[in-house]
Amino acid sequence: MPARASALALISLTALMLVAARPAQAAPSALPGDLGSAIAAAQAAAQREDCPGVLGALDPLVPGLDKGDERTFVQRMRLLCLGRENRLDELGKVQRELVELLPRDGVVRAFGVLIAADERRFVDAADQLAILAATSPATLDMLSAAAIREISNQLRRADAREARDKMLIALARSDWAPADHPDMRTGFAEVAIRALVSRGETAEAESLLERIDEPELLTAMMVDRHYVALWPVIETRLGPAGSVAADRYARASLEAFGTSPNSETALRNAADAMLMLGRYQDVVDMTEQVGVATGMTREAVQIISLRARALAMLKRGDAAEQLLRAFTTIDLERTPDATTALITHAELLDEAGRSAQGLEAARSARVRAAGILNDFGLRWLDRTEVCTLSALGRTAEAAAALGRLKPLAGQNHAAVIEALLCAHRDGEASALALEAFKDDDAGTELVFQFQPTGALWAAAPSRLRDLWAGFLTRPEVRSALERKGRVLPKPYWPSRAPRAIPRTPGSGASLT
């Protein structure tokens, strides 16, 4: 987070009205005149979402209030506004005072989550969030998607898997999702399923599968041996050639888009659903109003990426490249989510045989995205540098680039292995793959790399993916893969023929 107050700034202003309208206890009766008038003024200010007014009415009261109902009531009203007015030291003291007096109060506990996150105590924030989800799920509405995502991402970076799993299992069990990003409900379920399977709690994990509609996510589970106990259920949810999942996902996504046509999230999901149906021209048509611009949202970046995939499937590679090239001109500091599109752009040029341009794009992106793109993403750009240099016959430069990249394999095993394959150093690639398969996370990533193009949804022919197919003919590599996962069985490979748009059962009406 760029500043200590950032998580608290992510509380919706409507939370102030929640504090005022749903107090933990009624205002004390028989208040002295000045106290009663001040509280009434603060409540009126809260209804106007006027934090300076709330604090202006209540701050003078605090020094004269002894411990008791009056002080507790006043301090609870002050909570949100202390955060919004950046009075963070005082906020922490008030929250700690209140959590001792009101241990079951969800509002007070929600502030504990955000204060811990602002103080970068992310494990503590996750623990408090898990308690909140279990004991007061209605109060989760005070939290935003950005706050939850920040806590989760920080725990991942810190390798605090136990705390992250505990938090996301609790959120999945609460069946809650942030109002500003309801699709995060699926993400909670995804992590919870993996964690529950690790614990041997497959029955509960299976019950959460009904929240997973995305065909690509179900396919990913189908090739990861971690989920072997769930494979029969997942196979049923996918259906032959993924048809059941594609139709179900499209039906839900298009219905949501019909209800909220101005929502970028709904458009992204609807375009993704059309991509899964193989209706590539529909994807292009329905997303044409979304353009590349500085400050664009994460969802808008994803929509553009979906359009580029659709163009590639329509064999309009030049149009896809031109679309992604627009990301090279925007301000990445103000559009950090766009950095992933730079990786895709450089890779697309390499795949198209435009090696010199791909090399230039990769090197330029690495400079522009430094400090914004994480190490995992930067290593993909390094991979493109090695692959394009190799394709250009500049073997000495490729070897030097590999020399810099190989010691960083722990940041992205797949990227380094692919670079070695591009440089025809298959023996080294094999040794690295066997080592990577010993690590749970790295091994899972490699399983996906070995999937042939035909097993993937909306995947254009790929020279790089063909390298992995050839690599899999090595007996030691195939043996390592089969211990960790498998190639998707052919009956579940997606059909390349476009599917009809599914209709709402019983309605007889198209959803588009």
C-alpha positions in Angstrom: 0.0 0.0 0.0 1.4 3.4 -0.9 0.3 5.0 2.4 -0.7 3.9 5.8 -4.2 5.2 5.5 -4.9 3.5 2.2 -7.0 0.5 3.5 -9.1 2.8 5.7 -9.7 5.1 2.7 -11.2 2.1 1.0 -14.2 2.0 3.4 -17.3 3.2 1.7 -18.8 6.4 3.0 -22.0 4.4 3.5 -20.3 2.6 6.3 -20.6 5.8 8.3 -24.4 5.5 8.0 -24.1 1.9 9.0 -22.3 2.9 12.2 -25.0 5.6 12.9 -28.0 3.6 11.9 -27.1 0.2 13.5 -25.4 1.0 16.8 -24.3 -1.9 19.0 -26.6 -0.6 21.7 -29.2 2.1 21.9 -28.1 5.6 22.9 -28.0 5.9 26.7 -31.3 7.3 28.0 -31.5 10.3 30.3 -28.5 12.0 28.8 -27.5 15.4 30.2 -28.6 18.2 27.9 -25.2 19.1 26.4 -24.3 15.4 25.8 -27.7 14.6 24.3 -27.5 17.6 21.9 -24.0 16.7 20.8 -24.9 13.1 20.0 -28.0 14.2 18.1 -25.8 16.6 16.1 -23.3 13.9 15.4 -26.1 11.5 14.2 -27.4 14.1 11.9 -23.9 14.7 10.5 -23.5 11.0 10.0 -26.6 10.9 7.9 -25.1 13.6 5.7 -21.8 11.6 5.5 -20.2 14.6 7.1 -17.2 13.3 9.1 -15.9 16.7 10.2 -19.3 17.4 11.6 -19.4 14.1 13.5 -16.0 14.7 15.1 -16.7 18.3 15.7 -19.7 17.4 17.8 -18.2 14.4 19.6 -14.5 15.2 20.1 -15.1 17.7 23.0 -17.1 15.1 24.9 -14.4 12.4 25.2 -12.1 13.9 27.8 -15.0 14.3 30.2 -16.5 10.9 29.7 -15.6 8.1 32.1 -15.8 4.4 31.1 -19.4 3.5 30.7 -22.2 3.3 28.1 -22.0 7.0 27.2 -18.3 6.8 26.4 -18.6 3.5 24.5 -21.5 5.0 22.4 -19.5 8.1 21.6 -16.3 6.3 20.7 -18.0 3.9 18.4 -19.6 6.8 16.5 -16.1 8.4 16.1 -14.5 5.2 14.7 -15.1 5.6 11.0 -14.5 9.4 10.9 -11.2 9.1 12.7 -10.0 6.9 9.9 -11.4 9.0 7.1 -9.9 12.1 8.6 -6.5 10.3 8.8 -6.3 10.5 12.6 -4.8 7.1 12.6 -3.0 7.0 16.0 -6.2 8.0 17.7 -8.2 5.5 15.7 -6.1 2.6 16.8 -6.4 3.6 20.5 -10.2 3.9 20.2 -10.6 0.6 18.3 -8.5 -1.2 21.0 -10.6 0.4 23.7 -13.8 -0.7 22.1 -12.8 -4.3 21.2 -12.3 -4.9 24.9 -15.8 -3.6 25.7 -17.6 -4.9 22.5 -15.8 -8.1 21.5 -18.8 -9.3 19.4 -19.3 -6.0 17.6 -18.7 -6.5 13.9 -18.1 -2.9 13.1 -15.4 -2.6 15.7 -13.8 -5.8 14.5 -14.0 -4.6 10.9 -11.9 -1.6 11.9 -9.5 -4.0 13.5 -9.0 -5.7 10.1 -8.3 -2.4 8.4 -6.0 -1.0 11.0 -3.9 -4.2 11.0 -3.7 -3.9 7.2 -2.7 -0.3 7.3 0.0 -1.2 9.9 1.1 -4.0 7.5 0.2 -6.7 10.0 -1.3 -8.7 7.3 -1.4 -12.1 9.1 -3.2 -10.4 12.0 -5.6 -8.7 9.5 -6.4 -12.1 8.0 -7.0 -13.7 11.4 -9.3 -10.9 12.4 -11.1 -11.1 9.0 -11.6 -14.8 9.4 -13.2 -14.2 12.8 -15.4 -11.4 11.4 -16.6 -13.6 8.5 -17.5 -16.4 11.0 -19.2 -14.2 13.6 -20.6 -11.2 11.9 -20.7 -11.7 8.1 -23.2 -8.9 7.6 -20.5 -6.4 8.7 -18.2 -7.6 5.9 -20.1 -5.1 3.7 -17.9 -2.4 5.2 -14.9 -3.8 3.4 -14.1 -3.3 -0.3 -12.7 -5.6 -2.8 -9.5 -3.6 -3.0 -9.0 -4.1 0.8 -9.5 -7.8 0.6 -7.3 -8.2 -2.5 -4.5 -6.2 -0.8 -4.5 -8.4 2.3 -4.6 -11.6 0.2 -1.8 -10.5 -2.2 0.4 -9.4 0.7 -0.1 -12.8 2.3 0.8 -14.5 -0.9 4.0 -12.5 -1.3 4.9 -13.3 2.3 4.2 -17.0 1.7 1.8 -16.9 4.7 -0.4 -19.6 3.1 -2.0 -20.9 6.4 -3.3 -17.4 7.3 -4.5 -16.7 3.7 -6.2 -20.1 3.4 -7.9 -19.6 6.8 -9.2 -16.2 5.8 -10.5 -17.3 2.3 -12.1 -20.4 3.7 -14.0 -18.3 6.2 -15.0 -15.9 3.4 -16.2 -18.8 1.3 -18.2 -20.2 4.1 -19.9 -16.9 4.7 -20.9 -16.9 1.1 -20.2 -13.2 0.9 -18.7 -11.1 -1.9 -17.7 -7.4 -2.0 -20.5 -5.3 -3.4 -18.1 -3.6 -5.8 -16.8 -6.9 -7.1 -19.3 -9.7 -6.6 -17.3 -12.0 -8.9 -14.7 -12.3 -6.1 -17.1 -14.9 -4.6 -15.6 -17.4 -7.2 -12.1 -16.5 -6.2 -12.8 -17.1 -2.5 -14.3 -20.5 -3.4 -11.3 -21.4 -5.6 -8.7 -20.9 -2.9 -11.0 -22.5 -0.3 -11.5 -25.6 -2.4 -7.7 -26.1 -2.8 -7.1 -25.6 0.9 -9.9 -27.9 2.0 -8.6 -30.6 -0.3 -5.2 -30.2 1.3 -6.8 -30.8 4.7 -8.7 -33.9 3.4 -12.1 -32.1 3.8 -13.2 -33.1 0.3 -16.9 -33.1 1.1 -16.9 -29.4 1.9 -14.6 -28.8 -1.0 -17.1 -30.6 -3.3 -20.0 -28.5 -2.0 -18.1 -25.3 -3.0 -17.6 -26.5 -6.6 -21.1 -25.3 -7.5 -19.7 -21.7 -7.3 -17.1 -22.4 -10.0 -18.6 -21.8 -13.4 -15.6 -20.7 -15.5 -14.7 -23.4 -17.9 -11.0 -22.5 -17.8 -10.9 -22.8 -14.1 -12.6 -26.2 -14.1 -10.2 -27.4 -16.8 -7.3 -26.2 -14.7 -8.5 -28.3 -11.8 -9.0 -31.3 -14.1 -5.3 -31.5 -14.9 -4.0 -30.8 -11.4 -3.6 -34.1 -9.5 -4.2 -32.1 -6.2 -7.9 -32.3 -7.1 -7.9 -36.0 -8.1 -10.6 -36.8 -5.4 -12.9 -34.2 -7.1 -12.2 -35.2 -10.7 -15.4 -37.2 -11.2 -17.5 -34.2 -10.0 -15.5 -31.7 -12.1 -15.8 -34.0 -15.2 -19.6 -33.8 -14.7 -19.6 -30.1 -14.4 -17.5 -29.7 -17.5 -19.4 -32.1 -19.7 -18.2 -33.5 -23.1 -15.9 -31.0 -24.8 -16.6 -28.6 -21.9 -20.1 -28.0 -23.3 -22.0 -28.1 -20.0 -19.7 -25.7 -18.3 -19.5 -23.3 -21.4 -23.3 -23.2 -21.6 -23.8 -22.7 -17.8 -21.1 -20.0 -17.7 -22.5 -18.2 -20.7 -26.1 -18.3 -19.4 -25.2 -16.8 -16.1 -22.7 -14.2 -17.6 -25.0 -13.0 -20.3 -28.0 -12.7 -18.0 -25.9 -10.6 -15.6 -24.8 -8.4 -18.5 -28.4 -8.0 -19.6 -29.2 -6.8 -16.1 -26.1 -4.5 -15.8 -25.1 -3.5 -19.4 -23.0 -0.5 -18.1 -20.9 -2.7 -15.8 -17.4 -3.3 -17.0 -17.3 -6.5 -14.8 -20.4 -7.8 -16.4 -19.1 -7.0 -19.9 -15.8 -8.7 -19.2 -17.6 -11.8 -18.0 -20.0 -11.8 -21.0 -17.1 -11.4 -23.5 -15.3 -14.2 -21.8 -18.4 -16.4 -22.0 -18.7 -15.7 -25.7 -15.0 -16.6 -26.1 -15.7 -19.9 -24.4 -18.6 -20.5 -26.8 -16.2 -20.0 -29.7 -18.2 -16.9 -30.9 -15.1 -14.8 -31.6 -16.7 -12.2 -33.8 -19.3 -11.6 -31.1 -16.5 -10.9 -28.7 -15.0 -8.3 -31.0 -18.3 -6.7 -31.7 -19.5 -6.4 -28.1 -16.2 -5.0 -26.8 -15.4 -2.5 -29.6 -16.5 0.5 -27.4 -13.7 -0.2 -24.9 -10.4 1.5 -25.7 -6.9 1.6 -24.3 -6.3 4.7 -22.3 -4.2 5.9 -19.3 -6.1 5.2 -16.1 -8.3 2.5 -17.5 -9.5 -0.1 -15.0 -8.4 -3.6 -14.4 -11.6 -4.8 -16.0 -11.1 -2.7 -19.1 -7.6 -4.1 -19.5 -9.0 -7.6 -19.3 -11.7 -6.8 -21.9 -9.1 -5.6 -24.3 -7.1 -8.8 -23.7 -10.2 -10.9 -24.5 -10.7 -9.0 -27.7 -7.1 -9.6 -28.7 -7.6 -13.4 -28.1 -10.7 -13.3 -30.2 -8.9 -11.5 -33.0 -6.1 -14.1 -32.9 -8.7 -16.9 -33.1 -10.1 -15.2 -36.2 -6.6 -15.3 -37.7 -6.4 -11.5 -37.5 -3.1 -11.4 -35.8 -2.1 -8.0 -37.2 -5.2 -6.5 -35.7 -4.5 -8.2 -32.3 -1.0 -6.8 -32.3 -2.1 -3.3 -33.2 -4.7 -3.4 -30.4 -2.1 -4.5 -27.8 0.5 -2.1 -29.1 -1.7 0.8 -27.8 -0.6 -0.3 -24.3 3.0 0.8 -25.1 1.9 4.4 -25.2 0.0 4.9 -21.9 1.2 5.9 -18.5 1.8 2.7 -16.5 2.2 4.5 -13.2 -1.5 5.5 -13.5 -2.5 2.2 -15.2 -0.5 -0.5 -13.4 -2.8 -3.4 -14.5 -1.8 -2.7 -18.1 1.7 -4.1 -17.6 0.4 -7.7 -18.2 -0.7 -6.6 -21.7 2.9 -5.6 -22.5 4.0 -9.2 -21.8 1.3 -10.5 -24.2 2.2 -8.0 -26.9 5.9 -9.0 -26.9 5.0 -12.7 -26.9 2.5 -12.2 -29.8 5.2 -10.6 -31.9 7.6 -13.5 -31.2 4.9 -16.0 -32.0 4.2 -14.2 -35.3 7.8 -14.5 -36.4 8.4 -10.8 -36.0 11.4 -11.5 -33.8 13.2 -8.2 -34.0 10.1 -6.3 -33.1 9.4 -8.8 -30.3 12.8 -8.3 -28.9 12.4 -4.5 -29.0 9.0 -4.8 -27.3 10.3 -7.0 -24.5 13.2 -4.8 -23.7 11.2 -1.6 -23.8 8.5 -3.2 -21.6 11.0 -4.3 -19.1 12.3 -0.8 -18.7 8.9 0.9 -18.6 7.4 -1.7 -16.2 10.3 -1.8 -13.8 9.0 -1.1 -10.3 5.4 -1.9 -11.4 5.4 -5.4 -12.8 6.3 -8.1 -10.3 9.3 -10.4 -10.7 7.1 -13.2 -12.1 6.0 -11.0 -14.9 9.4 -9.5 -15.6 10.8 -13.0 -16.1 8.3 -13.6 -18.9 9.7 -10.5 -20.6 13.2 -12.0 -20.1 12.0 -15.2 -21.7 10.8 -13.3 -24.8 14.2 -11.6 -25.0 16.0 -15.0 -25.1 13.5 -16.6 -27.5 13.7 -13.7 -30.0 17.5 -13.5 -29.8 17.6 -17.3 -30.5 15.2 -16.9 -33.4 17.4 -14.2 -34.9 20.5 -16.4 -34.6 22.1 -14.1 -32.1 23.2 -17.0 -30.0 25.9 -15.3 -28.0 23.5 -12.6 -26.9 20.9 -15.2 -26.1 23.4 -17.2 -24.0 24.3 -14.0 -22.1 20.6 -13.2 -21.5 20.1 -16.8 -20.3 23.0 -16.4 -17.9 21.3 -13.5 -16.3 17.9 -15.2 -16.3 18.7 -18.7 -15.1 19.7 -17.8 -11.5 16.2 -16.2 -11.2 14.4 -19.4 -11.9 12.8 -19.4 -8.5 10.8 -16.4 -9.5 9.2 -18.1 -12.6 10.3 -21.6 -13.4 8.1 -21.9 -16.5 9.6 -18.8 -18.1 13.2 -20.0 -17.6 12.4 -23.5 -18.9 10.7 -22.0 -22.0 13.8 -19.8 -22.6 16.0 -22.8 -22.3 13.9 -24.7 -24.8 14.1 -21.7 -27.2 17.8 -21.9 -26.9 17.8 -25.6 -27.6 19.2 -26.4 -24.2 16.8 -29.2 -23.4 19.0 -31.0 -21.0 19.2 -28.0 -18.7 15.5 -27.4 -19.1 14.8 -31.0 -18.0 16.9 -30.7 -14.9 15.2 -27.5 -13.9 11.7 -29.0 -14.6 12.4 -32.0 -12.4 13.5 -29.7 -9.6 10.5 -27.4 -10.1 8.1 -30.3 -9.9 9.2 -30.9 -6.3 7.7 -27.6 -5.3 3.9 -27.5 -5.0 3.3 -24.1 -6.6 5.9 -24.3 -9.3 4.8 -27.8 -10.2 1.2 -26.7 -10.6 2.3 -23.9 -13.0 4.3 -26.3 -15.1 1.3 -28.7 -15.4 -0.6 -25.9 -17.3 2.4 -25.3 -19.6 2.3 -28.9 -20.8 -1.3 -28.7 -22.0 -1.5 -28.9 -25.8 -3.2 -26.2 -27.7 -6.2 -28.3 -28.4 -6.8 -28.8 -24.7 -7.1 -25.0 -24.1 -10.0 -22.7 -24.5 -9.7 -20.2 -27.3 -6.0 -20.8 -27.9 -4.4 -19.9 -31.2 -1.6 -22.2 -32.6 1.6 -21.5 -30.7 5.2 -22.2 -31.6 6.1 -21.8 -27.9 3.5 -24.3 -26.7 4.8 -26.7 -29.4 8.2 -26.6 -27.6 6.5 -28.0 -24.5 4.8 -30.7 -26.4 8.2 -31.8 -27.8 9.8 -31.5 -24.3 7.1 -33.9 -23.0 8.5 -36.7 -25.1 11.5 -37.0 -22.7 10.6 -39.9 -20.4 11.8 -38.3 -17.2 9.8 -35.2 -17.9 6.6 -37.1 -18.7 7.0 -39.2 -15.5 7.4 -36.0 -13.4 4.3 -34.5 -15.0 2.2 -37.5 -14.4 3.1 -37.5 -10.7 1.8 -33.9 -10.4 -1.0 -33.8 -13.0 -1.9 -35.0 -16.4 -2.7 -33.8 -19.9 -6.4 -33.0 -20.2 -8.3 -36.2 -21.5 -9.4 -35.6 -25.1 -13.1 -36.1 -24.4 -13.0 -32.8 -22.5 -11.0 -30.8 -25.1 -13.1 -27.7 -26.1 -14.8 -27.9 -29.4 -13.5 -25.3 -31.9 -16.9 -25.0 -33.6 -19.0 -22.1 -32.3 -21.8 -23.0 -29.9 -25.3 -21.5 -29.9 -26.0 -18.9 -27.3 -27.8 -20.7 -24.5 -31.2 -19.5 -23.5 -32.6 -19.1 -20.0 -34.4 -22.4 -19.2 -38.1 -22.1 -19.9 -38.0 -18.6 -21.2 -37.5 -19.3 -24.9 -35.9 -15.9 -25.2 -32.3 -15.1 -26.2 -30.1 -13.5 -23.5 -28.5 -11.1 -26.0 
